[in-house]
C-alpha cells in the first residue's frame, strides 16, 4: 500500500510511525493535532505551504523503509 495525498494524516502516522519524523522535519505540527484525523495529506500540505510532490515522495520512501524494518520489538 502506498501513501496517497487523500490519506488522512492520522492514519498515515499510525500505519507508518516513522513518517512522524517527516512531518516534524517539515515543521508540520500534525503530531497530536486534533485535526489530523480529519485532514488529508493534501490538506496538511496546503495548510503548511509544503510542496506536495516532494513531501509525498519523502513520506513514501520513509513508509517503505518502515515496512521493510517491520514492527518494533520490545
PyMOL Python script that loads the backbone (N, CA, C, O; Angstrom):
from pymol import cmd

cmd.read_pdbstr("""\
ATOM      1  N   UNK A   1       0.844  -1.176   0.000  1.00  0.00           N
ATOM      2  CA  UNK A   1       0.000   0.000   0.000  1.00  0.00           C
ATOM      3  C   UNK A   1       0.893   1.245   0.000  1.00  0.00           C
ATOM      4  O   UNK A   1       1.853   1.329   0.766  1.00  0.00           O
ATOM      5  N   UNK A   2       0.576   2.176  -0.839  1.00  0.00           N
ATOM      6  CA  UNK A   2       1.347   3.409  -0.918  1.00  0.00           C
ATOM      7  C   UNK A   2       0.540   4.578  -0.368  1.00  0.00           C
ATOM      8  O   UNK A   2      -0.690   4.565  -0.411  1.00  0.00           O
ATOM      9  N   UNK A   3       1.217   5.561   0.136  1.00  0.00           N
ATOM     10  CA  UNK A   3       0.550   6.733   0.699  1.00  0.00           C
ATOM     11  C   UNK A   3       0.081   7.631  -0.440  1.00  0.00           C
ATOM     12  O   UNK A   3       0.833   7.922  -1.370  1.00  0.00           O
ATOM     13  N   UNK A   4      -1.171   8.063  -0.351  1.00  0.00           N
ATOM     14  CA  UNK A   4      -1.748   8.982  -1.330  1.00  0.00           C
ATOM     15  C   UNK A   4      -2.041  10.317  -0.642  1.00  0.00           C
ATOM     16  O   UNK A   4      -2.157  10.386   0.581  1.00  0.00           O
ATOM     17  N   UNK A   5      -2.155  11.345  -1.428  1.00  0.00           N
ATOM     18  CA  UNK A   5      -2.439  12.669  -0.866  1.00  0.00           C
ATOM     19  C   UNK A   5      -3.823  12.717  -0.227  1.00  0.00           C
ATOM     20  O   UNK A   5      -4.123  13.634   0.537  1.00  0.00           O
ATOM     21  N   UNK A   6      -4.657  11.744  -0.534  1.00  0.00           N
ATOM     22  CA  UNK A   6      -6.009  11.694   0.021  1.00  0.00           C
ATOM     23  C   UNK A   6      -6.100  10.935   1.344  1.00  0.00           C
ATOM     24  O   UNK A   6      -7.161  10.896   1.967  1.00  0.00           O
ATOM     25  N   UNK A   7      -4.975  10.325   1.777  1.00  0.00           N
ATOM     26  CA  UNK A   7      -4.977   9.626   3.064  1.00  0.00           C
ATOM     27  C   UNK A   7      -5.041  10.635   4.208  1.00  0.00           C
ATOM     28  O   UNK A   7      -4.480  11.728   4.120  1.00  0.00           O
ATOM     29  N   UNK A   8      -5.720  10.259   5.264  1.00  0.00           N
ATOM     30  CA  UNK A   8      -5.780  11.112   6.444  1.00  0.00           C
ATOM     31  C   UNK A   8      -4.425  11.109   7.152  1.00  0.00           C
ATOM     32  O   UNK A   8      -3.771  10.072   7.260  1.00  0.00           O
ATOM     33  N   UNK A   9      -4.021  12.272   7.627  1.00  0.00           N
ATOM     34  CA  UNK A   9      -2.730  12.436   8.288  1.00  0.00           C
ATOM     35  C   UNK A   9      -2.595  11.461   9.461  1.00  0.00           C
ATOM     36  O   UNK A   9      -1.569  10.796   9.602  1.00  0.00           O
ATOM     37  N   UNK A  10      -3.617  11.378  10.291  1.00  0.00           N
ATOM     38  CA  UNK A  10      -3.575  10.491  11.460  1.00  0.00           C
ATOM     39  C   UNK A  10      -3.391   9.037  11.045  1.00  0.00           C
ATOM     40  O   UNK A  10      -2.633   8.302  11.678  1.00  0.00           O
ATOM     41  N   UNK A  11      -4.077   8.619   9.988  1.00  0.00           N
ATOM     42  CA  UNK A  11      -3.947   7.243   9.502  1.00  0.00           C
ATOM     43  C   UNK A  11      -2.523   6.953   9.026  1.00  0.00           C
ATOM     44  O   UNK A  11      -1.988   5.871   9.269  1.00  0.00           O
ATOM     45  N   UNK A  12      -1.919   7.921   8.352  1.00  0.00           N
ATOM     46  CA  UNK A  12      -0.541   7.746   7.859  1.00  0.00           C
ATOM     47  C   UNK A  12       0.406   7.561   9.036  1.00  0.00           C
ATOM     48  O   UNK A  12       1.221   6.639   9.039  1.00  0.00           O
ATOM     49  N   UNK A  13       0.303   8.430  10.032  1.00  0.00           N
ATOM     50  CA  UNK A  13       1.224   8.350  11.177  1.00  0.00           C
ATOM     51  C   UNK A  13       1.005   7.084  12.009  1.00  0.00           C
ATOM     52  O   UNK A  13       1.953   6.550  12.586  1.00  0.00           O
ATOM     53  N   UNK A  14      -0.224   6.609  12.071  1.00  0.00           N
ATOM     54  CA  UNK A  14      -0.487   5.372  12.825  1.00  0.00           C
ATOM     55  C   UNK A  14       0.017   4.135  12.067  1.00  0.00           C
ATOM     56  O   UNK A  14       0.583   3.221  12.667  1.00  0.00           O
ATOM     57  N   UNK A  15      -0.191   4.117  10.760  1.00  0.00           N
ATOM     58  CA  UNK A  15       0.217   2.956   9.951  1.00  0.00           C
ATOM     59  C   UNK A  15       1.727   2.892   9.782  1.00  0.00           C
ATOM     60  O   UNK A  15       2.319   1.813   9.808  1.00  0.00           O
ATOM     61  N   UNK A  16       2.349   4.058   9.607  1.00  0.00           N
ATOM     62  CA  UNK A  16       3.801   4.139   9.407  1.00  0.00           C
ATOM     63  C   UNK A  16       4.383   5.135  10.407  1.00  0.00           C
ATOM     64  O   UNK A  16       4.605   6.292  10.049  1.00  0.00           O
ATOM     65  N   UNK A  17       4.634   4.724  11.644  1.00  0.00           N
ATOM     66  CA  UNK A  17       5.110   5.646  12.686  1.00  0.00           C
ATOM     67  C   UNK A  17       6.387   6.414  12.304  1.00  0.00           C
ATOM     68  O   UNK A  17       6.598   7.529  12.780  1.00  0.00           O
ATOM     69  N   UNK A  18       7.214   5.843  11.475  1.00  0.00           N
ATOM     70  CA  UNK A  18       8.445   6.537  11.071  1.00  0.00           C
ATOM     71  C   UNK A  18       8.141   7.826  10.308  1.00  0.00           C
ATOM     72  O   UNK A  18       8.993   8.712  10.239  1.00  0.00           O
ATOM     73  N   UNK A  19       6.949   7.945   9.738  1.00  0.00           N
ATOM     74  CA  UNK A  19       6.599   9.155   8.992  1.00  0.00           C
ATOM     75  C   UNK A  19       6.394  10.357   9.906  1.00  0.00           C
ATOM     76  O   UNK A  19       6.379  11.494   9.435  1.00  0.00           O
ATOM     77  N   UNK A  20       6.240  10.126  11.183  1.00  0.00           N
ATOM     78  CA  UNK A  20       6.094  11.236  12.132  1.00  0.00           C
ATOM     79  C   UNK A  20       7.295  12.173  12.006  1.00  0.00           C
ATOM     80  O   UNK A  20       7.136  13.393  12.046  1.00  0.00           O
ATOM     81  N   UNK A  21       8.480  11.614  11.855  1.00  0.00           N
ATOM     82  CA  UNK A  21       9.692  12.411  11.711  1.00  0.00           C
ATOM     83  C   UNK A  21       9.614  13.293  10.460  1.00  0.00           C
ATOM     84  O   UNK A  21      10.102  14.423  10.480  1.00  0.00           O
ATOM     85  N   UNK A  22       9.021  12.807   9.393  1.00  0.00           N
ATOM     86  CA  UNK A  22       8.897  13.593   8.157  1.00  0.00           C
ATOM     87  C   UNK A  22       8.016  14.818   8.412  1.00  0.00           C
ATOM     88  O   UNK A  22       8.354  15.924   7.988  1.00  0.00           O
ATOM     89  N   UNK A  23       6.898  14.628   9.098  1.00  0.00           N
ATOM     90  CA  UNK A  23       6.031  15.755   9.425  1.00  0.00           C
ATOM     91  C   UNK A  23       6.791  16.777  10.275  1.00  0.00           C
ATOM     92  O   UNK A  23       6.726  17.978  10.014  1.00  0.00           O
ATOM     93  N   UNK A  24       7.503  16.301  11.280  1.00  0.00           N
ATOM     94  CA  UNK A  24       8.246  17.200  12.155  1.00  0.00           C
ATOM     95  C   UNK A  24       9.372  17.915  11.416  1.00  0.00           C
ATOM     96  O   UNK A  24       9.598  19.104  11.642  1.00  0.00           O
ATOM     97  N   UNK A  25      10.072  17.217  10.545  1.00  0.00           N
ATOM     98  CA  UNK A  25      11.160  17.827   9.777  1.00  0.00           C
ATOM     99  C   UNK A  25      10.672  18.960   8.884  1.00  0.00           C
ATOM    100  O   UNK A  25      11.423  19.884   8.574  1.00  0.00           O
ATOM    101  N   UNK A  26       9.413  18.884   8.473  1.00  0.00           N
ATOM    102  CA  UNK A  26       8.830  19.929   7.625  1.00  0.00           C
ATOM    103  C   UNK A  26       8.082  20.982   8.451  1.00  0.00           C
ATOM    104  O   UNK A  26       7.326  21.795   7.920  1.00  0.00           O
ATOM    105  N   UNK A  27       8.317  20.938   9.761  1.00  0.00           N
ATOM    106  CA  UNK A  27       7.703  21.890  10.694  1.00  0.00           C
ATOM    107  C   UNK A  27       6.170  21.864  10.634  1.00  0.00           C
ATOM    108  O   UNK A  27       5.498  22.878  10.822  1.00  0.00           O
ATOM    109  N   UNK A  28       5.657  20.689  10.369  1.00  0.00           N
ATOM    110  CA  UNK A  28       4.207  20.485  10.351  1.00  0.00           C
ATOM    111  C   UNK A  28       3.820  19.951  11.731  1.00  0.00           C
ATOM    112  O   UNK A  28       4.294  18.896  12.151  1.00  0.00           O
ATOM    113  N   UNK A  29       2.983  20.666  12.408  1.00  0.00           N
ATOM    114  CA  UNK A  29       2.622  20.293  13.776  1.00  0.00           C
ATOM    115  C   UNK A  29       1.396  19.387  13.803  1.00  0.00           C
ATOM    116  O   UNK A  29       0.471  19.587  14.591  1.00  0.00           O
ATOM    117  N   UNK A  30       1.411  18.400  12.937  1.00  0.00           N
ATOM    118  CA  UNK A  30       0.282  17.477  12.810  1.00  0.00           C
ATOM    119  C   UNK A  30       0.267  16.427  13.917  1.00  0.00           C
ATOM    120  O   UNK A  30      -0.787  15.878  14.240  1.00  0.00           O
ATOM    121  N   UNK A  31       1.418  16.150  14.491  1.00  0.00           N
ATOM    122  CA  UNK A  31       1.519  15.140  15.534  1.00  0.00           C
ATOM    123  C   UNK A  31       0.770  15.634  16.767  1.00  0.00           C
ATOM    124  O   UNK A  31       1.123  16.656  17.356  1.00  0.00           O
ATOM    125  N   UNK A  32      -0.262  14.899  17.146  1.00  0.00           N
ATOM    126  CA  UNK A  32      -1.065  15.270  18.301  1.00  0.00           C
ATOM    127  C   UNK A  32      -2.132  16.313  18.019  1.00  0.00           C
ATOM    128  O   UNK A  32      -2.874  16.696  18.924  1.00  0.00           O
ATOM    129  N   UNK A  33      -2.219  16.772  16.798  1.00  0.00           N
ATOM    130  CA  UNK A  33      -3.216  17.779  16.437  1.00  0.00           C
ATOM    131  C   UNK A  33      -4.601  17.120  16.351  1.00  0.00           C
ATOM    132  O   UNK A  33      -4.739  16.062  15.738  1.00  0.00           O
ATOM    133  N   UNK A  34      -5.615  17.728  16.951  1.00  0.00           N
ATOM    134  CA  UNK A  34      -6.952  17.134  16.890  1.00  0.00           C
ATOM    135  C   UNK A  34      -7.560  17.136  15.481  1.00  0.00           C
ATOM    136  O   UNK A  34      -8.539  16.433  15.232  1.00  0.00           O
ATOM    137  N   UNK A  35      -6.995  17.910  14.575  1.00  0.00           N
ATOM    138  CA  UNK A  35      -7.496  17.976  13.198  1.00  0.00           C
ATOM    139  C   UNK A  35      -6.888  16.870  12.327  1.00  0.00           C
ATOM    140  O   UNK A  35      -7.388  16.606  11.233  1.00  0.00           O
ATOM    141  N   UNK A  36      -5.824  16.225  12.795  1.00  0.00           N
ATOM    142  CA  UNK A  36      -5.120  15.215  11.995  1.00  0.00           C
ATOM    143  C   UNK A  36      -6.019  14.060  11.562  1.00  0.00           C
ATOM    144  O   UNK A  36      -5.758  13.418  10.545  1.00  0.00           O
ATOM    145  N   UNK A  37      -7.068  13.794  12.323  1.00  0.00           N
ATOM    146  CA  UNK A  37      -7.972  12.704  11.941  1.00  0.00           C
ATOM    147  C   UNK A  37      -8.989  13.148  10.890  1.00  0.00           C
ATOM    148  O   UNK A  37      -9.773  12.336  10.398  1.00  0.00           O
ATOM    149  N   UNK A  38      -8.974  14.426  10.552  1.00  0.00           N
ATOM    150  CA  UNK A  38      -9.873  14.959   9.524  1.00  0.00           C
ATOM    151  C   UNK A  38      -9.130  15.462   8.286  1.00  0.00           C
ATOM    152  O   UNK A  38      -9.671  15.439   7.181  1.00  0.00           O
ATOM    153  N   UNK A  39      -7.894  15.914   8.476  1.00  0.00           N
ATOM    154  CA  UNK A  39      -7.108  16.460   7.366  1.00  0.00           C
ATOM    155  C   UNK A  39      -6.425  15.367   6.562  1.00  0.00           C
ATOM    156  O   UNK A  39      -5.891  14.405   7.113  1.00  0.00           O
ATOM    157  N   UNK A  40      -6.454  15.536   5.259  1.00  0.00           N
ATOM    158  CA  UNK A  40      -5.685  14.650   4.390  1.00  0.00           C
ATOM    159  C   UNK A  40      -4.258  15.182   4.301  1.00  0.00           C
ATOM    160  O   UNK A  40      -3.970  16.292   4.748  1.00  0.00           O
ATOM    161  N   UNK A  41      -3.379  14.389   3.726  1.00  0.00           N
ATOM    162  CA  UNK A  41      -2.009  14.844   3.489  1.00  0.00           C
ATOM    163  C   UNK A  41      -2.041  16.096   2.613  1.00  0.00           C
ATOM    164  O   UNK A  41      -1.274  17.035   2.825  1.00  0.00           O
ATOM    165  N   UNK A  42      -2.923  16.095   1.644  1.00  0.00           N
ATOM    166  CA  UNK A  42      -3.089  17.240   0.754  1.00  0.00           C
ATOM    167  C   UNK A  42      -3.482  18.493   1.546  1.00  0.00           C
ATOM    168  O   UNK A  42      -2.914  19.565   1.338  1.00  0.00           O
ATOM    169  N   UNK A  43      -4.446  18.354   2.447  1.00  0.00           N
ATOM    170  CA  UNK A  43      -4.867  19.479   3.288  1.00  0.00           C
ATOM    171  C   UNK A  43      -3.699  20.011   4.117  1.00  0.00           C
ATOM    172  O   UNK A  43      -3.501  21.221   4.222  1.00  0.00           O
ATOM    173  N   UNK A  44      -2.931  19.094   4.702  1.00  0.00           N
ATOM    174  CA  UNK A  44      -1.803  19.487   5.555  1.00  0.00           C
ATOM    175  C   UNK A  44      -0.747  20.235   4.744  1.00  0.00           C
ATOM    176  O   UNK A  44      -0.187  21.226   5.212  1.00  0.00           O
ATOM    177  N   UNK A  45      -0.478  19.764   3.539  1.00  0.00           N
ATOM    178  CA  UNK A  45       0.492  20.448   2.677  1.00  0.00           C
ATOM    179  C   UNK A  45       0.023  21.855   2.342  1.00  0.00           C
ATOM    180  O   UNK A  45       0.813  22.799   2.361  1.00  0.00           O
ATOM    181  N   UNK A  46      -1.249  21.994   2.038  1.00  0.00           N
ATOM    182  CA  UNK A  46      -1.811  23.321   1.758  1.00  0.00           C
ATOM    183  C   UNK A  46      -1.708  24.225   2.985  1.00  0.00           C
ATOM    184  O   UNK A  46      -1.281  25.376   2.888  1.00  0.00           O
ATOM    185  N   UNK A  47      -2.100  23.696   4.124  1.00  0.00           N
ATOM    186  CA  UNK A  47      -2.111  24.471   5.365  1.00  0.00           C
ATOM    187  C   UNK A  47      -0.716  24.963   5.755  1.00  0.00           C
ATOM    188  O   UNK A  47      -0.549  26.085   6.232  1.00  0.00           O
ATOM    189  N   UNK A  48       0.278  24.105   5.545  1.00  0.00           N
ATOM    190  CA  UNK A  48       1.648  24.424   5.969  1.00  0.00           C
ATOM    191  C   UNK A  48       2.539  24.906   4.825  1.00  0.00           C
ATOM    192  O   UNK A  48       3.735  25.132   5.014  1.00  0.00           O
ATOM    193  N   UNK A  49       1.953  25.060   3.646  1.00  0.00           N
ATOM    194  CA  UNK A  49       2.675  25.534   2.459  1.00  0.00           C
ATOM    195  C   UNK A  49       3.916  24.689   2.165  1.00  0.00           C
ATOM    196  O   UNK A  49       5.021  25.203   1.986  1.00  0.00           O
ATOM    197  N   UNK A  50       3.694  23.387   2.122  1.00  0.00           N
ATOM    198  CA  UNK A  50       4.755  22.415   1.832  1.00  0.00           C
ATOM    199  C   UNK A  50       4.524  21.860   0.433  1.00  0.00           C
ATOM    200  O   UNK A  50       3.388  21.581   0.051  1.00  0.00           O
ATOM    201  N   UNK A  51       5.599  21.701  -0.327  1.00  0.00           N
ATOM    202  CA  UNK A  51       5.496  21.145  -1.674  1.00  0.00           C
ATOM    203  C   UNK A  51       4.941  19.724  -1.603  1.00  0.00           C
ATOM    204  O   UNK A  51       5.575  18.825  -1.050  1.00  0.00           O
ATOM    205  N   UNK A  52       3.765  19.534  -2.162  1.00  0.00           N
ATOM    206  CA  UNK A  52       3.028  18.266  -2.081  1.00  0.00           C
ATOM    207  C   UNK A  52       3.809  17.090  -2.674  1.00  0.00           C
ATOM    208  O   UNK A  52       3.928  16.038  -2.044  1.00  0.00           O
ATOM    209  N   UNK A  53       4.331  17.268  -3.863  1.00  0.00           N
ATOM    210  CA  UNK A  53       5.021  16.165  -4.546  1.00  0.00           C
ATOM    211  C   UNK A  53       6.261  15.727  -3.775  1.00  0.00           C
ATOM    212  O   UNK A  53       6.487  14.532  -3.584  1.00  0.00           O
ATOM    213  N   UNK A  54       7.059  16.684  -3.337  1.00  0.00           N
ATOM    214  CA  UNK A  54       8.282  16.359  -2.595  1.00  0.00           C
ATOM    215  C   UNK A  54       7.945  15.719  -1.250  1.00  0.00           C
ATOM    216  O   UNK A  54       8.593  14.761  -0.828  1.00  0.00           O
ATOM    217  N   UNK A  55       6.928  16.255  -0.584  1.00  0.00           N
ATOM    218  CA  UNK A  55       6.531  15.721   0.715  1.00  0.00           C
ATOM    219  C   UNK A  55       6.012  14.285   0.580  1.00  0.00           C
ATOM    220  O   UNK A  55       6.380  13.409   1.363  1.00  0.00           O
ATOM    221  N   UNK A  56       5.164  14.056  -0.408  1.00  0.00           N
ATOM    222  CA  UNK A  56       4.645  12.699  -0.639  1.00  0.00           C
ATOM    223  C   UNK A  56       5.776  11.724  -0.944  1.00  0.00           C
ATOM    224  O   UNK A  56       5.779  10.597  -0.451  1.00  0.00           O
ATOM    225  N   UNK A  57       6.730  12.155  -1.751  1.00  0.00           N
ATOM    226  CA  UNK A  57       7.864  11.286  -2.082  1.00  0.00           C
ATOM    227  C   UNK A  57       8.633  10.909  -0.817  1.00  0.00           C
ATOM    228  O   UNK A  57       9.038   9.759  -0.645  1.00  0.00           O
ATOM    229  N   UNK A  58       8.829  11.890   0.064  1.00  0.00           N
ATOM    230  CA  UNK A  58       9.548  11.621   1.310  1.00  0.00           C
ATOM    231  C   UNK A  58       8.741  10.710   2.237  1.00  0.00           C
ATOM    232  O   UNK A  58       9.291   9.802   2.862  1.00  0.00           O
ATOM    233  N   UNK A  59       7.437  10.960   2.320  1.00  0.00           N
ATOM    234  CA  UNK A  59       6.576  10.082   3.127  1.00  0.00           C
ATOM    235  C   UNK A  59       6.630   8.648   2.621  1.00  0.00           C
ATOM    236  O   UNK A  59       6.771   7.705   3.400  1.00  0.00           O
ATOM    237  N   UNK A  60       6.516   8.497   1.304  1.00  0.00           N
ATOM    238  CA  UNK A  60       6.503   7.149   0.707  1.00  0.00           C
ATOM    239  C   UNK A  60       7.825   6.426   0.924  1.00  0.00           C
ATOM    240  O   UNK A  60       7.830   5.233   1.225  1.00  0.00           O
ATOM    241  N   UNK A  61       8.936   7.120   0.779  1.00  0.00           N
ATOM    242  CA  UNK A  61      10.249   6.499   0.999  1.00  0.00           C
ATOM    243  C   UNK A  61      10.399   6.074   2.454  1.00  0.00           C
ATOM    244  O   UNK A  61      10.913   4.992   2.740  1.00  0.00           O
ATOM    245  N   UNK A  62       9.956   6.914   3.358  1.00  0.00           N
ATOM    246  CA  UNK A  62      10.047   6.595   4.787  1.00  0.00           C
ATOM    247  C   UNK A  62       9.124   5.430   5.129  1.00  0.00           C
ATOM    248  O   UNK A  62       9.509   4.542   5.890  1.00  0.00           O
ATOM    249  N   UNK A  63       7.926   5.424   4.584  1.00  0.00           N
ATOM    250  CA  UNK A  63       6.980   4.337   4.839  1.00  0.00           C
ATOM    251  C   UNK A  63       7.515   3.019   4.297  1.00  0.00           C
ATOM    252  O   UNK A  63       7.350   1.976   4.929  1.00  0.00           O
ATOM    253  N   UNK A  64       8.149   3.057   3.140  1.00  0.00           N
ATOM    254  CA  UNK A  64       8.712   1.838   2.545  1.00  0.00           C
ATOM    255  C   UNK A  64       9.800   1.269   3.438  1.00  0.00           C
ATOM    256  O   UNK A  64       9.868   0.056   3.637  1.00  0.00           O
ATOM    257  N   UNK A  65      10.652   2.130   3.976  1.00  0.00           N
ATOM    258  CA  UNK A  65      11.710   1.630   4.859  1.00  0.00           C
ATOM    259  C   UNK A  65      11.120   1.161   6.185  1.00  0.00           C
ATOM    260  O   UNK A  65      11.657   0.242   6.803  1.00  0.00           O
ATOM    261  N   UNK A  66      10.034   1.770   6.628  1.00  0.00           N
ATOM    262  CA  UNK A  66       9.339   1.353   7.845  1.00  0.00           C
ATOM    263  C   UNK A  66       8.741  -0.036   7.640  1.00  0.00           C
ATOM    264  O   UNK A  66       8.798  -0.872   8.542  1.00  0.00           O
ATOM    265  N   UNK A  67       8.167  -0.289   6.464  1.00  0.00           N
ATOM    266  CA  UNK A  67       7.605  -1.610   6.157  1.00  0.00           C
ATOM    267  C   UNK A  67       8.693  -2.683   6.128  1.00  0.00           C
ATOM    268  O   UNK A  67       8.486  -3.802   6.597  1.00  0.00           O
ATOM    269  N   UNK A  68       9.844  -2.331   5.577  1.00  0.00           N
ATOM    270  CA  UNK A  68      10.961  -3.289   5.491  1.00  0.00           C
ATOM    271  C   UNK A  68      11.465  -3.634   6.874  1.00  0.00           C
ATOM    272  O   UNK A  68      11.764  -4.795   7.156  1.00  0.00           O
ATOM    273  N   UNK A  69      11.562  -2.629   7.749  1.00  0.00           N
ATOM    274  CA  UNK A  69      12.069  -2.840   9.095  1.00  0.00           C
ATOM    275  C   UNK A  69      11.129  -3.698   9.926  1.00  0.00           C
ATOM    276  O   UNK A  69      11.559  -4.409  10.834  1.00  0.00           O
ATOM    277  N   UNK A  70       9.841  -3.626   9.607  1.00  0.00           N
ATOM    278  CA  UNK A  70       8.855  -4.408  10.348  1.00  0.00           C
ATOM    279  C   UNK A  70       8.502  -3.742  11.655  1.00  0.00           C
ATOM    280  O   UNK A  70       8.976  -2.645  11.950  1.00  0.00           O
ATOM    281  N   UNK A  71       7.672  -4.403  12.441  1.00  0.00           N
ATOM    282  CA  UNK A  71       7.238  -3.826  13.706  1.00  0.00           C
ATOM    283  C   UNK A  71       8.385  -3.738  14.706  1.00  0.00           C
ATOM    284  O   UNK A  71       9.300  -4.562  14.708  1.00  0.00           O
ATOM    285  N   UNK A  72       8.312  -2.728  15.544  1.00  0.00           N
ATOM    286  CA  UNK A  72       9.346  -2.563  16.583  1.00  0.00           C
ATOM    287  C   UNK A  72       9.246  -3.700  17.573  1.00  0.00           C
ATOM    288  O   UNK A  72       8.157  -4.181  17.885  1.00  0.00           O
ATOM    289  N   UNK A  73      10.394  -4.122  18.059  1.00  0.00           N
ATOM    290  CA  UNK A  73      10.425  -5.202  19.055  1.00  0.00           C
ATOM    291  C   UNK A  73      10.785  -4.619  20.406  1.00  0.00           C
ATOM    292  O   UNK A  73      11.604  -3.704  20.494  1.00  0.00           O
ATOM    293  N   UNK A  74      10.179  -5.144  21.461  1.00  0.00           N
ATOM    294  CA  UNK A  74      10.471  -4.613  22.811  1.00  0.00           C
ATOM    295  C   UNK A  74      11.869  -4.949  23.255  1.00  0.00           C
ATOM    296  O   UNK A  74      12.272  -4.579  24.358  1.00  0.00           O
TER     297      UNK A  74
END
""", "prot")
cmd.dss("prot")
cmd.show_as("cartoon", "prot")
cmd.util.cbc("prot")
cmd.orient("prot")
